Amino acid sequence: AARAVVANPINASLLAAFVIAAFWHAQLGLQVVIEDYIHVRWQELSLQILVRFATLMAILVALFAIGRIAFTG
């Protein structure tokens, strides 16, 4: 039943937009936490890069999964 709902193009588009917004929100939240609690500059930069990379990878994986369901039915 869930696959059938996601296979609908409108629902797939809305789910993709939600996934992007949710991961972006998570990345912004982690950015604030890192800025507030990490005071060594190289550690802060390293964690910021790591969080952005992990967020980007999560978005790509989620969009790939949504696309696969949407295009294969």
All heavy atoms as TSV, in Angstrom:
chain	resi	resn	atom	element	x	y	z
A	1	ALA	N	N	0.827	-1.191	0.000
A	1	ALA	CA	C	0.000	0.000	0.000
A	1	ALA	C	C	0.876	1.262	0.000
A	1	ALA	O	O	0.564	2.229	-0.694
A	1	ALA	CB	C	-0.917	-0.008	1.213
A	2	ALA	N	N	1.967	1.220	0.758
A	2	ALA	CA	C	2.844	2.389	0.817
A	2	ALA	C	C	3.537	2.618	-0.526
A	2	ALA	O	O	3.695	3.762	-0.963
A	2	ALA	CB	C	3.875	2.220	1.919
A	3	ARG	N	N	3.924	1.536	-1.191
A	3	ARG	CA	C	4.555	1.668	-2.515
A	3	ARG	C	C	3.592	2.294	-3.519
A	3	ARG	O	O	3.986	3.096	-4.348
A	3	ARG	CB	C	5.032	0.312	-3.026
A	3	ARG	CG	C	6.315	-0.152	-2.418
A	3	ARG	CD	C	6.733	-1.476	-3.014
A	3	ARG	NE	N	7.175	-1.333	-4.381
A	3	ARG	CZ	C	8.462	-1.290	-4.745
A	3	ARG	NH1	N	9.381	-1.385	-3.830
A	3	ARG	NH2	N	8.786	-1.176	-6.002
A	4	ALA	N	N	2.334	1.915	-3.438
A	4	ALA	CA	C	1.337	2.453	-4.364
A	4	ALA	C	C	1.146	3.950	-4.130
A	4	ALA	O	O	0.965	4.710	-5.094
A	4	ALA	CB	C	0.017	1.715	-4.201
A	5	VAL	N	N	1.201	4.362	-2.892
A	5	VAL	CA	C	1.048	5.792	-2.588
A	5	VAL	C	C	2.250	6.574	-3.117
A	5	VAL	O	O	2.103	7.631	-3.734
A	5	VAL	CB	C	0.873	6.006	-1.066
A	5	VAL	CG1	C	0.941	7.480	-0.716
A	5	VAL	CG2	C	-0.437	5.406	-0.594
A	6	VAL	N	N	3.456	6.054	-2.906
A	6	VAL	CA	C	4.663	6.753	-3.354
A	6	VAL	C	C	4.786	6.698	-4.875
A	6	VAL	O	O	5.383	7.591	-5.483
A	6	VAL	CB	C	5.915	6.172	-2.667
A	6	VAL	CG1	C	7.185	6.815	-3.189
A	6	VAL	CG2	C	5.826	6.361	-1.161
A	7	ALA	N	N	4.225	5.685	-5.512
A	7	ALA	CA	C	4.302	5.569	-6.970
A	7	ALA	C	C	3.503	6.652	-7.676
A	7	ALA	O	O	3.764	6.953	-8.838
A	7	ALA	CB	C	3.812	4.185	-7.401
A	8	ASN	N	N	2.557	7.263	-6.994
A	8	ASN	CA	C	1.800	8.378	-7.563
A	8	ASN	C	C	2.761	9.565	-7.730
A	8	ASN	O	O	3.434	9.959	-6.780
A	8	ASN	CB	C	0.648	8.746	-6.626
A	8	ASN	CG	C	-0.219	9.857	-7.151
A	8	ASN	OD1	O	0.159	10.565	-8.075
A	8	ASN	ND2	N	-1.381	10.005	-6.552
A	9	PRO	N	N	2.855	10.140	-8.938
A	9	PRO	CA	C	3.837	11.224	-9.179
A	9	PRO	C	C	3.682	12.437	-8.252
A	9	PRO	O	O	4.690	13.019	-7.835
A	9	PRO	CB	C	3.580	11.624	-10.631
A	9	PRO	CG	C	2.907	10.461	-11.243
A	9	PRO	CD	C	2.138	9.790	-10.150
A	10	ILE	N	N	2.473	12.795	-7.934
A	10	ILE	CA	C	2.276	13.953	-7.042
A	10	ILE	C	C	2.797	13.626	-5.645
A	10	ILE	O	O	3.513	14.431	-5.031
A	10	ILE	CB	C	0.792	14.359	-7.007
A	10	ILE	CG1	C	0.376	14.895	-8.376
A	10	ILE	CG2	C	0.537	15.398	-5.915
A	10	ILE	CD1	C	-1.090	15.167	-8.515
A	11	ASN	N	N	2.458	12.446	-5.157
A	11	ASN	CA	C	2.929	12.047	-3.828
A	11	ASN	C	C	4.441	11.892	-3.799
A	11	ASN	O	O	5.090	12.268	-2.811
A	11	ASN	CB	C	2.257	10.752	-3.393
A	11	ASN	CG	C	0.788	10.922	-3.133
A	11	ASN	OD1	O	0.320	12.028	-2.892
A	11	ASN	ND2	N	0.044	9.834	-3.188
A	12	ALA	N	N	5.023	11.362	-4.863
A	12	ALA	CA	C	6.481	11.216	-4.928
A	12	ALA	C	C	7.160	12.583	-4.903
A	12	ALA	O	O	8.175	12.769	-4.221
A	12	ALA	CB	C	6.878	10.433	-6.171
A	13	SER	N	N	6.592	13.547	-5.622
A	13	SER	CA	C	7.165	14.899	-5.632
A	13	SER	C	C	7.077	15.551	-4.257
A	13	SER	O	O	8.031	16.177	-3.792
A	13	SER	CB	C	6.434	15.769	-6.646
A	13	SER	OG	O	6.556	15.234	-7.929
A	14	LEU	N	N	5.933	15.396	-3.614
A	14	LEU	CA	C	5.778	15.971	-2.272
A	14	LEU	C	C	6.698	15.290	-1.268
A	14	LEU	O	O	7.275	15.953	-0.398
A	14	LEU	CB	C	4.320	15.868	-1.823
A	14	LEU	CG	C	3.333	16.750	-2.588
A	14	LEU	CD1	C	1.899	16.415	-2.168
A	14	LEU	CD2	C	3.635	18.207	-2.365
A	15	LEU	N	N	6.848	13.975	-1.384
A	15	LEU	CA	C	7.753	13.252	-0.486
A	15	LEU	C	C	9.196	13.690	-0.706
A	15	LEU	O	O	9.952	13.865	0.257
A	15	LEU	CB	C	7.603	11.746	-0.672
A	15	LEU	CG	C	8.452	10.867	0.232
A	15	LEU	CD1	C	8.127	11.120	1.706
A	15	LEU	CD2	C	8.245	9.397	-0.111
A	16	ALA	N	N	9.581	13.884	-1.966
A	16	ALA	CA	C	10.940	14.340	-2.261
A	16	ALA	C	C	11.183	15.731	-1.668
A	16	ALA	O	O	12.241	15.982	-1.081
A	16	ALA	CB	C	11.165	14.351	-3.768
A	17	ALA	N	N	10.215	16.621	-1.806
A	17	ALA	CA	C	10.357	17.963	-1.225
A	17	ALA	C	C	10.457	17.890	0.291
A	17	ALA	O	O	11.264	18.605	0.914
A	17	ALA	CB	C	9.177	18.838	-1.634
A	18	PHE	N	N	9.661	17.003	0.902
A	18	PHE	CA	C	9.714	16.842	2.352
A	18	PHE	C	C	11.070	16.297	2.799
A	18	PHE	O	O	11.635	16.761	3.796
A	18	PHE	CB	C	8.597	15.911	2.830
A	18	PHE	CG	C	8.680	15.593	4.291
A	18	PHE	CD1	C	8.327	16.532	5.237
A	18	PHE	CD2	C	9.126	14.357	4.724
A	18	PHE	CE1	C	8.415	16.254	6.588
A	18	PHE	CE2	C	9.218	14.059	6.061
A	18	PHE	CZ	C	8.862	15.010	7.001
A	19	VAL	N	N	11.585	15.324	2.077
A	19	VAL	CA	C	12.886	14.738	2.426
A	19	VAL	C	C	13.981	15.795	2.355
A	19	VAL	O	O	14.825	15.892	3.264
A	19	VAL	CB	C	13.203	13.535	1.498
A	19	VAL	CG1	C	14.656	13.165	1.546
A	19	VAL	CG2	C	12.335	12.351	1.863
A	20	ILE	N	N	13.976	16.588	1.299
A	20	ILE	CA	C	14.991	17.643	1.165
A	20	ILE	C	C	14.869	18.644	2.313
A	20	ILE	O	O	15.877	19.013	2.936
A	20	ILE	CB	C	14.862	18.339	-0.199
A	20	ILE	CG1	C	15.267	17.381	-1.308
A	20	ILE	CG2	C	15.699	19.614	-0.248
A	20	ILE	CD1	C	14.936	17.864	-2.701
A	21	ALA	N	N	13.651	19.071	2.614
A	21	ALA	CA	C	13.449	20.034	3.699
A	21	ALA	C	C	13.846	19.447	5.051
A	21	ALA	O	O	14.457	20.141	5.878
A	21	ALA	CB	C	11.993	20.486	3.731
A	22	ALA	N	N	13.526	18.182	5.282
A	22	ALA	CA	C	13.844	17.558	6.574
A	22	ALA	C	C	15.347	17.428	6.774
A	22	ALA	O	O	15.871	17.744	7.853
A	22	ALA	CB	C	13.175	16.191	6.663
A	23	PHE	N	N	16.059	16.972	5.739
A	23	PHE	CA	C	17.512	16.846	5.883
A	23	PHE	C	C	18.197	18.200	5.951
A	23	PHE	O	O	19.203	18.355	6.650
A	23	PHE	CB	C	18.098	15.988	4.761
A	23	PHE	CG	C	17.932	14.511	4.995
A	23	PHE	CD1	C	17.144	13.746	4.162
A	23	PHE	CD2	C	18.563	13.888	6.049
A	23	PHE	CE1	C	16.981	12.394	4.368
A	23	PHE	CE2	C	18.412	12.536	6.276
A	23	PHE	CZ	C	17.615	11.781	5.434
A	24	TRP	N	N	17.682	19.188	5.240
A	24	TRP	CA	C	18.240	20.531	5.317
A	24	TRP	C	C	18.056	21.087	6.732
A	24	TRP	O	O	18.961	21.680	7.315
A	24	TRP	CB	C	17.580	21.423	4.287
A	24	TRP	CG	C	18.154	22.816	4.195
A	24	TRP	CD1	C	19.426	23.221	4.506
A	24	TRP	CD2	C	17.466	23.988	3.776
A	24	TRP	NE1	N	19.565	24.563	4.298
A	24	TRP	CE2	C	18.387	25.063	3.844
A	24	TRP	CE3	C	16.175	24.239	3.339
A	24	TRP	CZ2	C	18.035	26.355	3.497
A	24	TRP	CZ3	C	15.839	25.535	2.990
A	24	TRP	CH2	C	16.769	26.568	3.075
A	25	HIS	N	N	16.875	20.878	7.300
A	25	HIS	CA	C	16.593	21.320	8.658
A	25	HIS	C	C	17.533	20.626	9.655
A	25	HIS	O	O	18.057	21.272	10.577
A	25	HIS	CB	C	15.132	21.021	9.000
A	25	HIS	CG	C	14.733	21.407	10.376
A	25	HIS	ND1	N	14.562	22.716	10.775
A	25	HIS	CD2	C	14.473	20.647	11.470
A	25	HIS	CE1	C	14.224	22.741	12.046
A	25	HIS	NE2	N	14.158	21.504	12.498
A	26	ALA	N	N	17.754	19.335	9.464
A	26	ALA	CA	C	18.666	18.599	10.345
A	26	ALA	C	C	20.088	19.140	10.232
A	26	ALA	O	O	20.789	19.304	11.242
A	26	ALA	CB	C	18.635	17.116	9.999
A	27	GLN	N	N	20.509	19.438	9.011
A	27	GLN	CA	C	21.851	19.969	8.807
A	27	GLN	C	C	22.012	21.326	9.480
A	27	GLN	O	O	23.023	21.593	10.124
A	27	GLN	CB	C	22.146	20.070	7.303
A	27	GLN	CG	C	23.580	20.448	6.976
A	27	GLN	CD	C	23.771	21.920	6.737
A	27	GLN	OE1	O	22.897	22.598	6.207
A	27	GLN	NE2	N	24.909	22.438	7.125
A	28	LEU	N	N	21.000	22.174	9.371
A	28	LEU	CA	C	21.071	23.488	10.021
A	28	LEU	C	C	21.106	23.348	11.544
A	28	LEU	O	O	21.828	24.086	12.222
A	28	LEU	CB	C	19.889	24.353	9.589
A	28	LEU	CG	C	19.892	24.821	8.139
A	28	LEU	CD1	C	18.593	25.552	7.824
A	28	LEU	CD2	C	21.081	25.705	7.858
A	29	GLY	N	N	20.333	22.423	12.079
A	29	GLY	CA	C	20.339	22.198	13.521
A	29	GLY	C	C	21.685	21.706	14.012
A	29	GLY	O	O	22.207	22.181	15.033
A	30	LEU	N	N	22.276	20.752	13.289
A	30	LEU	CA	C	23.604	20.260	13.674
A	30	LEU	C	C	24.658	21.342	13.531
A	30	LEU	O	O	25.597	21.406	14.325
A	30	LEU	CB	C	23.966	19.039	12.835
A	30	LEU	CG	C	23.204	17.774	13.184
A	30	LEU	CD1	C	23.474	16.690	12.152
A	30	LEU	CD2	C	23.573	17.289	14.570
A	31	GLN	N	N	24.521	22.195	12.530
A	31	GLN	CA	C	25.460	23.297	12.351
A	31	GLN	C	C	25.453	24.214	13.575
A	31	GLN	O	O	26.514	24.613	14.068
A	31	GLN	CB	C	25.095	24.082	11.101
A	31	GLN	CG	C	25.972	25.276	10.843
A	31	GLN	CD	C	25.555	26.045	9.599
A	31	GLN	OE1	O	24.854	25.517	8.738
A	31	GLN	NE2	N	25.982	27.283	9.498
A	32	VAL	N	N	24.285	24.526	14.081
A	32	VAL	CA	C	24.183	25.395	15.260
A	32	VAL	C	C	24.791	24.728	16.480
A	32	VAL	O	O	25.514	25.356	17.262
A	32	VAL	CB	C	22.709	25.785	15.510
A	32	VAL	CG1	C	22.542	26.471	16.851
A	32	VAL	CG2	C	22.206	26.670	14.392
A	33	VAL	N	N	24.529	23.438	16.655
A	33	VAL	CA	C	25.100	22.717	17.787
A	33	VAL	C	C	26.618	22.710	17.705
A	33	VAL	O	O	27.320	22.955	18.703
A	33	VAL	CB	C	24.539	21.274	17.848
A	33	VAL	CG1	C	25.294	20.437	18.860
A	33	VAL	CG2	C	23.056	21.298	18.171
A	34	ILE	N	N	27.164	22.456	16.523
A	34	ILE	CA	C	28.621	22.445	16.353
A	34	ILE	C	C	29.198	23.828	16.635
A	34	ILE	O	O	30.209	23.957	17.326
A	34	ILE	CB	C	28.988	21.957	14.937
A	34	ILE	CG1	C	28.664	20.472	14.798
A	34	ILE	CG2	C	30.455	22.213	14.630
A	34	ILE	CD1	C	28.716	19.954	13.373
A	35	GLU	N	N	28.556	24.869	16.118
A	35	GLU	CA	C	29.052	26.224	16.351
A	35	GLU	C	C	29.025	26.591	17.830
A	35	GLU	O	O	29.901	27.305	18.317
A	35	GLU	CB	C	28.232	27.233	15.558
A	35	GLU	CG	C	28.466	27.173	14.069
A	35	GLU	CD	C	27.484	28.014	13.281
A	35	GLU	OE1	O	26.528	28.553	13.889
A	35	GLU	OE2	O	27.658	28.123	12.058
A	36	ASP	N	N	28.025	26.108	18.558
A	36	ASP	CA	C	27.892	26.456	19.971
A	36	ASP	C	C	28.845	25.679	20.877
A	36	ASP	O	O	29.300	26.221	21.887
A	36	ASP	CB	C	26.462	26.218	20.442
A	36	ASP	CG	C	25.485	27.253	19.919
A	36	ASP	OD1	O	25.951	28.296	19.402
A	36	ASP	OD2	O	24.263	27.028	20.014
A	37	TYR	N	N	29.129	24.430	20.535
A	37	TYR	CA	C	29.839	23.574	21.486
A	37	TYR	C	C	31.242	23.169	21.069
A	37	TYR	O	O	31.987	22.652	21.895
A	37	TYR	CB	C	29.016	22.322	21.779
A	37	TYR	CG	C	27.755	22.653	22.533
A	37	TYR	CD1	C	26.518	22.628	21.899
A	37	TYR	CD2	C	27.796	23.024	23.869
A	37	TYR	CE1	C	25.351	22.946	22.577
A	37	TYR	CE2	C	26.647	23.347	24.561
A	37	TYR	CZ	C	25.432	23.305	23.907
A	37	TYR	OH	O	24.279	23.634	24.577
A	38	ILE	N	N	31.633	23.358	19.836
A	38	ILE	CA	C	32.991	23.019	19.402
A	38	ILE	C	C	33.763	24.321	19.249
A	38	ILE	O	O	33.410	25.171	18.428
A	38	ILE	CB	C	32.981	22.228	18.068
A	38	ILE	CG1	C	32.099	20.994	18.167
A	38	ILE	CG2	C	34.406	21.872	17.658
A	38	ILE	CD1	C	32.541	19.984	19.196
A	39	HIS	N	N	34.835	24.461	20.019
A	39	HIS	CA	C	35.555	25.730	20.057
A	39	HIS	C	C	36.927	25.666	19.407
A	39	HIS	O	O	37.599	26.690	19.281
A	39	HIS	CB	C	35.687	26.216	21.498
A	39	HIS	CG	C	34.352	26.407	22.157
A	39	HIS	ND1	N	33.447	27.359	21.744
A	39	HIS	CD2	C	33.747	25.744	23.174
A	39	HIS	CE1	C	32.356	27.288	22.492
A	39	HIS	NE2	N	32.516	26.309	23.361
A	40	VAL	N	N	37.357	24.478	18.994
A	40	VAL	CA	C	38.621	24.353	18.271
A	40	VAL	C	C	38.291	24.484	16.785
A	40	VAL	O	O	37.465	23.747	16.251
A	40	VAL	CB	C	39.293	22.996	18.569
A	40	VAL	CG1	C	40.592	22.857	17.804
A	40	VAL	CG2	C	39.519	22.844	20.066
A	41	ARG	N	N	38.923	25.433	16.121
A	41	ARG	CA	C	38.522	25.804	14.755
A	41	ARG	C	C	38.612	24.644	13.768
A	41	ARG	O	O	37.703	24.439	12.975
A	41	ARG	CB	C	39.389	26.978	14.289
A	41	ARG	CG	C	38.972	27.539	12.966
A	41	ARG	CD	C	37.647	28.250	13.076
A	41	ARG	NE	N	37.291	28.771	11.754
A	41	ARG	CZ	C	36.058	28.914	11.326
A	41	ARG	NH1	N	35.054	28.600	12.094
A	41	ARG	NH2	N	35.816	29.395	10.142
A	42	TRP	N	N	39.698	23.865	13.801
A	42	TRP	CA	C	39.842	22.788	12.821
A	42	TRP	C	C	38.828	21.679	13.071
A	42	TRP	O	O	38.345	21.059	12.118
A	42	TRP	CB	C	41.265	22.236	12.790
A	42	TRP	CG	C	41.674	21.451	14.007
A	42	TRP	CD1	C	42.285	21.937	15.127
A	42	TRP	CD2	C	41.491	20.054	14.217
A	42	TRP	NE1	N	42.485	20.929	16.026
A	42	TRP	CE2	C	42.017	19.751	15.494
A	42	TRP	CE3	C	40.946	19.027	13.464
A	42	TRP	CZ2	C	42.001	18.467	16.032
A	42	TRP	CZ3	C	40.931	17.748	13.991
A	42	TRP	CH2	C	41.462	17.478	15.258
A	43	GLN	N	N	38.472	21.451	14.329
A	43	GLN	CA	C	37.455	20.443	14.623
A	43	GLN	C	C	36.086	20.920	14.143
A	43	GLN	O	O	35.300	20.141	13.607
A	43	GLN	CB	C	37.403	20.151	16.120
A	43	GLN	CG	C	38.582	19.372	16.626
A	43	GLN	CD	C	38.524	19.181	18.138
A	43	GLN	OE1	O	37.809	19.901	18.837
A	43	GLN	NE2	N	39.290	18.223	18.633
A	44	GLU	N	N	35.813	22.201	14.350
A	44	GLU	CA	C	34.542	22.759	13.908
A	44	GLU	C	C	34.399	22.657	12.392
A	44	GLU	O	O	33.362	22.224	11.877
A	44	GLU	CB	C	34.433	24.220	14.343
A	44	GLU	CG	C	33.125	24.874	13.959
A	44	GLU	CD	C	33.043	26.324	14.412
A	44	GLU	OE1	O	33.791	26.740	15.303
A	44	GLU	OE2	O	32.200	27.037	13.831
A	45	LEU	N	N	35.441	23.043	11.663
A	45	LEU	CA	C	35.386	22.961	10.205
A	45	LEU	C	C	35.257	21.521	9.723
A	45	LEU	O	O	34.498	21.226	8.798
A	45	LEU	CB	C	36.630	23.612	9.602
A	45	LEU	CG	C	36.682	25.126	9.662
A	45	LEU	CD1	C	38.021	25.641	9.159
A	45	LEU	CD2	C	35.557	25.729	8.853
A	46	SER	N	N	35.993	20.623	10.352
A	46	SER	CA	C	35.924	19.209	9.970
A	46	SER	C	C	34.523	18.648	10.188
A	46	SER	O	O	33.987	17.942	9.328
A	46	SER	CB	C	36.933	18.388	10.773
A	46	SER	OG	O	38.234	18.833	10.518
A	47	LEU	N	N	33.932	18.965	11.318
A	47	LEU	CA	C	32.582	18.474	11.599
A	47	LEU	C	C	31.546	19.105	10.671
A	47	LEU	O	O	30.602	18.425	10.236
A	47	LEU	CB	C	32.221	18.736	13.059
A	47	LEU	CG	C	32.898	17.832	14.078
A	47	LEU	CD1	C	32.593	18.307	15.493
A	47	LEU	CD2	C	32.451	16.398	13.890
A	48	GLN	N	N	31.720	20.389	10.353
A	48	GLN	CA	C	30.791	21.038	9.431
A	48	GLN	C	C	30.833	20.369	8.054
A	48	GLN	O	O	29.795	20.114	7.434
A	48	GLN	CB	C	31.108	22.533	9.283
A	48	GLN	CG	C	30.889	23.342	10.519
A	48	GLN	CD	C	29.425	23.562	10.856
A	48	GLN	OE1	O	28.528	23.058	10.217
A	48	GLN	NE2	N	29.196	24.328	11.896
A	49	ILE	N	N	32.031	20.084	7.586
A	49	ILE	CA	C	32.175	19.405	6.287
A	49	ILE	C	C	31.580	18.013	6.350
A	49	ILE	O	O	30.871	17.581	5.430
A	49	ILE	CB	C	33.663	19.372	5.871
A	49	ILE	CG1	C	34.130	20.793	5.546
A	49	ILE	CG2	C	33.879	18.445	4.687
A	49	ILE	CD1	C	35.630	20.924	5.382
A	50	LEU	N	N	31.841	17.290	7.425
A	50	LEU	CA	C	31.305	15.945	7.586
A	50	LEU	C	C	29.783	15.947	7.616
A	50	LEU	O	O	29.139	15.117	6.952
A	50	LEU	CB	C	31.851	15.301	8.871
A	50	LEU	CG	C	31.341	13.908	9.189
A	50	LEU	CD1	C	31.835	12.917	8.152
A	50	LEU	CD2	C	31.780	13.508	10.581
A	51	VAL	N	N	29.197	16.882	8.332
A	51	VAL	CA	C	27.735	16.960	8.419
A	51	VAL	C	C	27.141	17.302	7.058
A	51	VAL	O	O	26.143	16.703	6.646
A	51	VAL	CB	C	27.313	17.997	9.485
A	51	VAL	CG1	C	25.849	18.366	9.360
A	51	VAL	CG2	C	27.610	17.464	10.874
A	52	ARG	N	N	27.741	18.228	6.356
A	52	ARG	CA	C	27.214	18.579	5.026
A	52	ARG	C	C	27.326	17.409	4.056
A	52	ARG	O	O	26.407	17.146	3.279
A	52	ARG	CB	C	27.939	19.799	4.470
A	52	ARG	CG	C	27.511	21.051	5.162
A	52	ARG	CD	C	28.083	22.276	4.540
A	52	ARG	NE	N	27.696	23.429	5.362
A	52	ARG	CZ	C	27.912	24.661	5.009
A	52	ARG	NH1	N	28.515	24.924	3.882
A	52	ARG	NH2	N	27.531	25.641	5.801
A	53	PHE	N	N	28.449	16.702	4.094
A	53	PHE	CA	C	28.629	15.549	3.217
A	53	PHE	C	C	27.622	14.448	3.556
A	53	PHE	O	O	26.995	13.879	2.655
A	53	PHE	CB	C	30.063	15.018	3.345
A	53	PHE	CG	C	30.316	13.799	2.504
A	53	PHE	CD1	C	30.465	13.912	1.136
A	53	PHE	CD2	C	30.398	12.556	3.098
A	53	PHE	CE1	C	30.696	12.790	0.362
A	53	PHE	CE2	C	30.623	11.430	2.330
A	53	PHE	CZ	C	30.775	11.547	0.951
A	54	ALA	N	N	27.464	14.162	4.837
A	54	ALA	CA	C	26.513	13.125	5.256
A	54	ALA	C	C	25.079	13.509	4.891
A	54	ALA	O	O	24.294	12.658	4.444
A	54	ALA	CB	C	26.632	12.881	6.764
A	55	THR	N	N	24.743	14.775	5.050
A	55	THR	CA	C	23.409	15.240	4.690
A	55	THR	C	C	23.179	15.112	3.191
A	55	THR	O	O	22.125	14.639	2.755
A	55	THR	CB	C	23.212	16.701	5.126
A	55	THR	OG1	O	23.452	16.814	6.524
A	55	THR	CG2	C	21.815	17.187	4.812
A	56	LEU	N	N	24.148	15.510	2.398
A	56	LEU	CA	C	24.023	15.398	0.950
A	56	LEU	C	C	23.862	13.941	0.527
A	56	LEU	O	O	23.018	13.618	-0.320
A	56	LEU	CB	C	25.232	16.024	0.265
A	56	LEU	CG	C	25.245	15.943	-1.259
A	56	LEU	CD1	C	24.070	16.718	-1.848
A	56	LEU	CD2	C	26.558	16.459	-1.797
A	57	MET	N	N	24.659	13.051	1.108
A	57	MET	CA	C	24.548	11.632	0.779
A	57	MET	C	C	23.179	11.075	1.178
A	57	MET	O	O	22.575	10.307	0.424
A	57	MET	CB	C	25.658	10.825	1.465
A	57	MET	CG	C	27.031	11.057	0.888
A	57	MET	SD	S	27.133	10.555	-0.828
A	57	MET	CE	C	27.318	12.114	-1.637
A	58	ALA	N	N	22.683	11.467	2.329
A	58	ALA	CA	C	21.368	10.996	2.773
A	58	ALA	C	C	20.261	11.485	1.844
A	58	ALA	O	O	19.339	10.732	1.514
A	58	ALA	CB	C	21.107	11.451	4.211
A	59	ILE	N	N	20.369	12.734	1.411
A	59	ILE	CA	C	19.377	13.272	0.467
A	59	ILE	C	C	19.422	12.503	-0.843
A	59	ILE	O	O	18.376	12.117	-1.388
A	59	ILE	CB	C	19.609	14.771	0.226
A	59	ILE	CG1	C	19.220	15.578	1.457
A	59	ILE	CG2	C	18.835	15.264	-0.987
A	59	ILE	CD1	C	19.591	17.049	1.382
A	60	LEU	N	N	20.617	12.256	-1.356
A	60	LEU	CA	C	20.738	11.531	-2.618
A	60	LEU	C	C	20.195	10.113	-2.520
A	60	LEU	O	O	19.495	9.645	-3.429
A	60	LEU	CB	C	22.194	11.527	-3.078
A	60	LEU	CG	C	22.757	12.873	-3.522
A	60	LEU	CD1	C	24.237	12.752	-3.857
A	60	LEU	CD2	C	21.981	13.426	-4.690
A	61	VAL	N	N	20.494	9.428	-1.431
A	61	VAL	CA	C	19.985	8.063	-1.246
A	61	VAL	C	C	18.466	8.067	-1.145
A	61	VAL	O	O	17.789	7.232	-1.757
A	61	VAL	CB	C	20.631	7.414	0.000
A	61	VAL	CG1	C	19.919	6.132	0.385
A	61	VAL	CG2	C	22.104	7.139	-0.256
A	62	ALA	N	N	17.913	8.995	-0.395
A	62	ALA	CA	C	16.458	9.062	-0.238
A	62	ALA	C	C	15.777	9.398	-1.563
A	62	ALA	O	O	14.759	8.786	-1.916
A	62	ALA	CB	C	16.095	10.091	0.822
A	63	LEU	N	N	16.335	10.342	-2.308
A	63	LEU	CA	C	15.745	10.692	-3.596
A	63	LEU	C	C	15.868	9.545	-4.597
A	63	LEU	O	O	14.962	9.318	-5.403
A	63	LEU	CB	C	16.389	11.962	-4.154
A	63	LEU	CG	C	16.075	13.244	-3.404
A	63	LEU	CD1	C	16.800	14.426	-4.042
A	63	LEU	CD2	C	14.589	13.502	-3.334
A	64	PHE	N	N	16.963	8.821	-4.547
A	64	PHE	CA	C	17.112	7.646	-5.398
A	64	PHE	C	C	16.049	6.604	-5.066
A	64	PHE	O	O	15.434	6.025	-5.971
A	64	PHE	CB	C	18.516	7.044	-5.235
A	64	PHE	CG	C	18.713	5.777	-6.016
A	64	PHE	CD1	C	18.895	5.823	-7.385
A	64	PHE	CD2	C	18.709	4.551	-5.387
A	64	PHE	CE1	C	19.077	4.655	-8.123
A	64	PHE	CE2	C	18.881	3.380	-6.098
A	64	PHE	CZ	C	19.069	3.433	-7.474
A	65	ALA	N	N	15.819	6.369	-3.786
A	65	ALA	CA	C	14.808	5.393	-3.377
A	65	ALA	C	C	13.407	5.837	-3.806
A	65	ALA	O	O	12.617	5.028	-4.313
A	65	ALA	CB	C	14.859	5.189	-1.865
A	66	ILE	N	N	13.108	7.111	-3.632
A	66	ILE	CA	C	11.805	7.632	-4.041
A	66	ILE	C	C	11.651	7.519	-5.561
A	66	ILE	O	O	10.610	7.088	-6.059
A	66	ILE	CB	C	11.622	9.087	-3.576
A	66	ILE	CG1	C	11.536	9.148	-2.047
A	66	ILE	CG2	C	10.377	9.714	-4.205
A	66	ILE	CD1	C	11.653	10.546	-1.482
A	67	GLY	N	N	12.677	7.883	-6.289
A	67	GLY	CA	C	12.632	7.785	-7.742
A	67	GLY	C	C	12.479	6.358	-8.221
A	67	GLY	O	O	11.737	6.094	-9.168
A	68	ARG	N	N	13.169	5.461	-7.575
A	68	ARG	CA	C	13.054	4.052	-7.973
A	68	ARG	C	C	11.639	3.534	-7.761
A	68	ARG	O	O	11.101	2.807	-8.598
A	68	ARG	CB	C	14.054	3.231	-7.165
A	68	ARG	CG	C	14.147	1.820	-7.611
A	68	ARG	CD	C	15.343	1.132	-7.070
A	68	ARG	NE	N	15.252	-0.268	-7.467
A	68	ARG	CZ	C	16.089	-1.181	-7.086
A	68	ARG	NH1	N	17.089	-0.844	-6.301
A	68	ARG	NH2	N	15.948	-2.407	-7.475
A	69	ILE	N	N	11.042	3.892	-6.650
A	69	ILE	CA	C	9.659	3.471	-6.398
A	69	ILE	C	C	8.715	4.154	-7.384
A	69	ILE	O	O	7.819	3.524	-7.951
A	69	ILE	CB	C	9.250	3.787	-4.949
A	69	ILE	CG1	C	10.010	2.897	-3.979
A	69	ILE	CG2	C	7.742	3.597	-4.762
A	69	ILE	CD1	C	9.849	3.270	-2.526
A	70	ALA	N	N	8.912	5.448	-7.610
A	70	ALA	CA	C	8.005	6.211	-8.469
A	70	ALA	C	C	8.071	5.757	-9.924
A	70	ALA	O	O	7.049	5.715	-10.604
A	70	ALA	CB	C	8.315	7.697	-8.367
A	71	PHE	N	N	9.267	5.424	-10.401
A	71	PHE	CA	C	9.411	5.089	-11.813
A	71	PHE	C	C	9.239	3.616	-12.131
A	71	PHE	O	O	9.013	3.254	-13.294
A	71	PHE	CB	C	10.751	5.583	-12.344
A	71	PHE	CG	C	10.850	7.082	-12.365
A	71	PHE	CD1	C	11.856	7.735	-11.662
A	71	PHE	CD2	C	9.939	7.846	-13.072
A	71	PHE	CE1	C	11.946	9.121	-11.673
A	71	PHE	CE2	C	10.017	9.228	-13.091
A	71	PHE	CZ	C	11.021	9.864	-12.397
A	72	THR	N	N	9.345	2.755	-11.116
A	72	THR	CA	C	9.153	1.322	-11.380
A	72	THR	C	C	7.809	0.842	-10.899
A	72	THR	O	O	7.440	-0.302	-11.134
A	72	THR	CB	C	10.263	0.481	-10.728
A	72	THR	OG1	O	10.262	0.679	-9.323
A	72	THR	CG2	C	11.615	0.839	-11.313
A	73	GLY	N	N	7.072	1.683	-10.197
A	73	GLY	CA	C	5.713	1.336	-9.765
A	73	GLY	C	C	5.756	0.408	-8.622
A	73	GLY	O	O	4.930	-0.146	-8.085
